[in-house]
Amino acid sequence: MNGLYGWIAVIGLALYIAFFAPGMGPVLWTANSEICPEAYRGLCGGMSAIVNWISNLIVAQSFLLMAEVVGTGPTFLILAAVAVAMFAFLAILVPEMKGLTFEEVENIWKERA
């Protein structure tokens, strides 16, 4: 039975990598560089990278405590709910940028502001 759990873990990890690598992994880094105004792109890119890494640190540091307090299953459900909320936030509030120039994206943000 332990061998089955090992294979489930390996398959789960492979699926995670297969879906994260072309999806949410690089998308945030790309979007961060495209949504900022050209004059502040370097500064904003650095700030968004810091926020990204701090968010990763918070998840990594709180995971074991959450798993201890509420259990492993509920912890993953909480993280899945956060991921779904993030996806909804991005789908609703971040405009489609495919095929647009940096200037056109900047104008979209100016109109929304």
SETOR-503621 format. One record per residue: x, y, z of N, C-alpha, C in turn; residue number from 1; residue in three letters. Coordinates in nm, 2 decimals. Layout:
X/Y/Z/X/Y/Z/X/Y/Z/NUM/ALA .
...
END
This chain:
0.08/-0.12/0.00/0.00/0.00/0.00/0.09/0.13/0.00/1/MET .
0.20/0.12/0.07/0.29/0.24/0.07/0.34/0.27/-0.07/2/ASN .
0.37/0.17/-0.14/0.41/0.19/-0.28/0.31/0.27/-0.37/3/GLY .
0.18/0.24/-0.34/0.08/0.31/-0.41/0.08/0.46/-0.38/4/LEU .
0.10/0.49/-0.25/0.10/0.63/-0.21/0.22/0.70/-0.27/5/TYR .
0.33/0.63/-0.28/0.45/0.69/-0.35/0.42/0.72/-0.49/6/GLY .
0.36/0.63/-0.56/0.33/0.66/-0.71/0.22/0.77/-0.72/7/TRP .
0.13/0.78/-0.63/0.03/0.89/-0.63/0.10/1.02/-0.61/8/ILE .
0.20/1.02/-0.52/0.28/1.15/-0.50/0.36/1.19/-0.62/9/ALA .
0.42/1.09/-0.69/0.50/1.12/-0.81/0.41/1.17/-0.92/10/VAL .
0.30/1.10/-0.94/0.21/1.14/-1.05/0.15/1.28/-1.02/11/ILE .
0.12/1.31/-0.89/0.07/1.44/-0.85/0.17/1.55/-0.88/12/GLY .
0.30/1.52/-0.84/0.40/1.62/-0.87/0.42/1.64/-1.02/13/LEU .
0.42/1.53/-1.10/0.44/1.55/-1.24/0.32/1.63/-1.30/14/ALA .
0.20/1.61/-1.25/0.08/1.69/-1.30/0.10/1.83/-1.26/15/LEU .
0.14/1.86/-1.14/0.16/1.99/-1.09/0.26/2.07/-1.18/16/TYR .
0.37/2.00/-1.21/0.48/2.07/-1.30/0.42/2.08/-1.44/17/ILE .
0.35/1.99/-1.49/0.30/1.99/-1.63/0.20/2.11/-1.64/18/ALA .
0.12/2.14/-1.54/0.02/2.24/-1.55/0.07/2.38/-1.50/19/PHE .
0.16/2.38/-1.41/0.21/2.51/-1.36/0.31/2.57/-1.46/20/PHE .
0.40/2.49/-1.52/0.51/2.54/-1.60/0.46/2.63/-1.72/21/ALA .
0.35/2.58/-1.79/0.31/2.66/-1.91/0.20/2.76/-1.86/22/PRO .
0.15/2.75/-1.74/0.04/2.84/-1.70/0.08/2.95/-1.60/23/GLY .
0.04/2.93/-1.48/0.06/3.04/-1.38/0.21/3.07/-1.34/24/MET .
0.30/2.98/-1.37/0.44/3.00/-1.34/0.49/3.12/-1.41/25/GLY .
0.51/3.12/-1.54/0.57/3.23/-1.61/0.47/3.34/-1.64/26/PRO .
0.34/3.32/-1.63/0.24/3.42/-1.66/0.26/3.54/-1.57/27/VAL .
0.27/3.52/-1.45/0.29/3.64/-1.35/0.41/3.72/-1.39/28/LEU .
0.52/3.66/-1.42/0.64/3.73/-1.45/0.63/3.81/-1.58/29/TRP .
0.56/3.75/-1.68/0.53/3.82/-1.80/0.44/3.94/-1.78/30/THR .
0.33/3.91/-1.72/0.22/4.01/-1.70/0.28/4.13/-1.62/31/ALA .
0.37/4.10/-1.52/0.42/4.21/-1.44/0.51/4.31/-1.52/32/ASN .
0.57/4.25/-1.62/0.65/4.34/-1.71/0.57/4.42/-1.81/33/SER .
0.45/4.37/-1.84/0.37/4.43/-1.94/0.27/4.53/-1.89/34/GLU .
0.23/4.52/-1.77/0.12/4.60/-1.72/0.17/4.74/-1.66/35/ILE .
0.30/4.75/-1.65/0.36/4.87/-1.59/0.38/4.97/-1.70/36/CYS .
0.37/5.10/-1.66/0.40/5.21/-1.76/0.55/5.20/-1.79/37/PRO .
0.58/5.24/-1.92/0.72/5.22/-1.97/0.82/5.30/-1.88/38/GLU .
0.78/5.42/-1.83/0.87/5.50/-1.76/0.91/5.43/-1.62/39/ALA .
0.82/5.35/-1.57/0.84/5.29/-1.44/0.86/5.14/-1.45/40/TYR .
0.88/5.08/-1.56/0.87/4.94/-1.58/0.98/4.87/-1.49/41/ARG .
1.10/4.92/-1.49/1.21/4.85/-1.41/1.17/4.86/-1.26/42/GLY .
1.13/4.97/-1.21/1.10/4.98/-1.07/0.98/4.90/-1.03/43/LEU .
0.87/4.90/-1.12/0.75/4.82/-1.09/0.78/4.67/-1.10/44/CYS .
0.87/4.64/-1.20/0.90/4.49/-1.21/0.98/4.44/-1.09/45/GLY .
1.07/4.53/-1.04/1.14/4.49/-0.91/1.04/4.48/-0.79/46/GLY .
0.95/4.57/-0.78/0.85/4.57/-0.67/0.76/4.45/-0.68/47/MET .
0.72/4.42/-0.80/0.63/4.30/-0.82/0.71/4.17/-0.79/48/SER .
0.84/4.17/-0.82/0.92/4.05/-0.79/0.93/4.03/-0.64/49/ALA .
0.95/4.14/-0.57/0.96/4.14/-0.42/0.83/4.08/-0.36/50/ILE .
0.72/4.14/-0.41/0.59/4.09/-0.36/0.57/3.94/-0.39/51/VAL .
0.61/3.90/-0.51/0.60/3.76/-0.54/0.68/3.67/-0.45/52/ASN .
0.80/3.71/-0.42/0.89/3.63/-0.34/0.84/3.63/-0.19/53/TRP .
0.79/3.74/-0.15/0.74/3.75/-0.01/0.61/3.67/0.00/54/ILE .
0.53/3.67/-0.10/0.41/3.58/-0.10/0.45/3.43/-0.09/55/SER .
0.55/3.40/-0.17/0.60/3.26/-0.17/0.66/3.22/-0.03/56/ASN .
0.73/3.32/0.03/0.78/3.29/0.17/0.67/3.27/0.27/57/LEU .
0.56/3.35/0.26/0.45/3.34/0.35/0.38/3.20/0.34/58/ILE .
0.36/3.16/0.21/0.30/3.03/0.19/0.39/2.92/0.25/59/VAL .
0.52/2.93/0.21/0.61/2.82/0.26/0.62/2.82/0.41/60/ALA .
0.63/2.93/0.48/0.64/2.94/0.62/0.51/2.90/0.70/61/GLN .
0.40/2.92/0.63/0.27/2.90/0.70/0.22/2.76/0.67/62/SER .
0.27/2.69/0.57/0.21/2.56/0.53/0.22/2.46/0.64/63/PHE .
0.33/2.44/0.70/0.34/2.33/0.81/0.26/2.36/0.93/64/LEU .
0.25/2.49/0.97/0.17/2.53/1.08/0.02/2.50/1.05/65/LEU .
-0.02/2.54/0.93/-0.16/2.52/0.89/-0.19/2.37/0.88/66/MET .
-0.10/2.29/0.83/-0.12/2.15/0.82/-0.13/2.09/0.96/67/ALA .
-0.05/2.14/1.05/-0.06/2.09/1.19/-0.19/2.13/1.26/68/GLU .
-0.24/2.25/1.23/-0.36/2.30/1.30/-0.49/2.24/1.24/69/VAL .
-0.50/2.25/1.11/-0.63/2.21/1.05/-0.62/2.07/0.97/70/VAL .
-0.50/2.02/0.95/-0.48/1.90/0.88/-0.43/1.92/0.74/71/GLY .
-0.37/1.82/0.68/-0.31/1.83/0.54/-0.42/1.86/0.44/72/THR .
-0.53/1.78/0.44/-0.63/1.79/0.34/-0.69/1.93/0.33/73/GLY .
-0.74/1.98/0.45/-0.80/2.12/0.45/-0.69/2.23/0.42/74/PRO .
-0.57/2.20/0.45/-0.47/2.30/0.41/-0.46/2.31/0.26/75/THR .
-0.46/2.20/0.19/-0.45/2.20/0.04/-0.58/2.26/-0.01/76/PHE .
-0.69/2.24/0.05/-0.82/2.30/0.01/-0.82/2.45/0.02/77/LEU .
-0.76/2.50/0.13/-0.75/2.64/0.15/-0.66/2.70/0.04/78/ILE .
-0.55/2.64/0.01/-0.46/2.69/-0.09/-0.52/2.68/-0.23/79/LEU .
-0.60/2.58/-0.25/-0.68/2.57/-0.38/-0.78/2.68/-0.39/80/ALA .
-0.85/2.71/-0.28/-0.94/2.82/-0.28/-0.88/2.96/-0.31/81/ALA .
-0.76/2.98/-0.25/-0.68/3.10/-0.28/-0.65/3.11/-0.43/82/VAL .
-0.60/2.99/-0.48/-0.57/2.99/-0.63/-0.69/3.02/-0.71/83/ALA .
-0.80/2.97/-0.68/-0.93/2.99/-0.76/-0.96/3.14/-0.74/84/VAL .
-0.95/3.20/-0.62/-0.98/3.34/-0.61/-0.89/3.43/-0.69/85/ALA .
-0.76/3.39/-0.69/-0.66/3.46/-0.77/-0.69/3.46/-0.92/86/MET .
-0.73/3.34/-0.96/-0.77/3.32/-1.10/-0.89/3.41/-1.14/87/PHE .
-0.99/3.41/-1.05/-1.11/3.49/-1.08/-1.07/3.64/-1.08/88/ALA .
-0.98/3.68/-0.98/-0.94/3.82/-0.98/-0.87/3.86/-1.11/89/PHE .
-0.78/3.77/-1.16/-0.71/3.80/-1.28/-0.80/3.80/-1.40/90/LEU .
-0.89/3.71/-1.41/-0.99/3.70/-1.52/-1.08/3.82/-1.53/91/ALA .
-1.11/3.88/-1.41/-1.21/3.99/-1.41/-1.13/4.13/-1.42/92/ILE .
-1.02/4.14/-1.36/-0.96/4.28/-1.35/-0.84/4.30/-1.44/93/LEU .
-0.78/4.20/-1.49/-0.66/4.22/-1.58/-0.70/4.20/-1.72/94/VAL .
-0.68/4.31/-1.80/-0.72/4.30/-1.94/-0.64/4.21/-2.02/95/PRO .
-0.70/4.16/-2.13/-0.63/4.07/-2.23/-0.52/4.16/-2.30/96/GLU .
-0.40/4.11/-2.30/-0.29/4.19/-2.36/-0.23/4.13/-2.49/97/MET .
-0.29/4.02/-2.53/-0.24/3.95/-2.64/-0.24/4.03/-2.77/98/LYS .
-0.13/4.05/-2.84/-0.13/4.12/-2.96/-0.12/4.27/-2.95/99/GLY .
-0.12/4.32/-2.82/-0.12/4.47/-2.80/0.03/4.52/-2.78/100/LEU .
0.05/4.64/-2.82/0.18/4.70/-2.79/0.19/4.75/-2.65/101/THR .
0.30/4.78/-2.60/0.32/4.83/-2.46/0.24/4.96/-2.44/102/PHE .
0.24/5.04/-2.55/0.17/5.17/-2.54/0.02/5.15/-2.53/103/GLU .
-0.03/5.05/-2.60/-0.18/5.02/-2.60/-0.22/4.97/-2.46/104/GLU .
-0.13/4.89/-2.40/-0.16/4.83/-2.27/-0.16/4.95/-2.17/105/VAL .
-0.06/5.04/-2.18/-0.05/5.15/-2.09/-0.18/5.24/-2.10/106/GLU .
-0.23/5.26/-2.22/-0.35/5.34/-2.24/-0.47/5.27/-2.18/107/ASN .
-0.48/5.14/-2.18/-0.59/5.07/-2.12/-0.59/5.10/-1.97/108/ILE .
-0.47/5.09/-1.91/-0.46/5.12/-1.76/-0.49/5.26/-1.73/109/TRP .
-0.45/5.36/-1.82/-0.48/5.50/-1.80/-0.63/5.52/-1.80/110/LYS .
-0.70/5.45/-1.89/-0.85/5.47/-1.90/-0.91/5.41/-1.78/111/GLU .
-0.86/5.30/-1.73/-0.92/5.24/-1.61/-0.90/5.32/-1.48/112/ARG .
-0.78/5.40/-1.48/-0.75/5.48/-1.37/-0.84/5.60/-1.36/113/ALA .
END
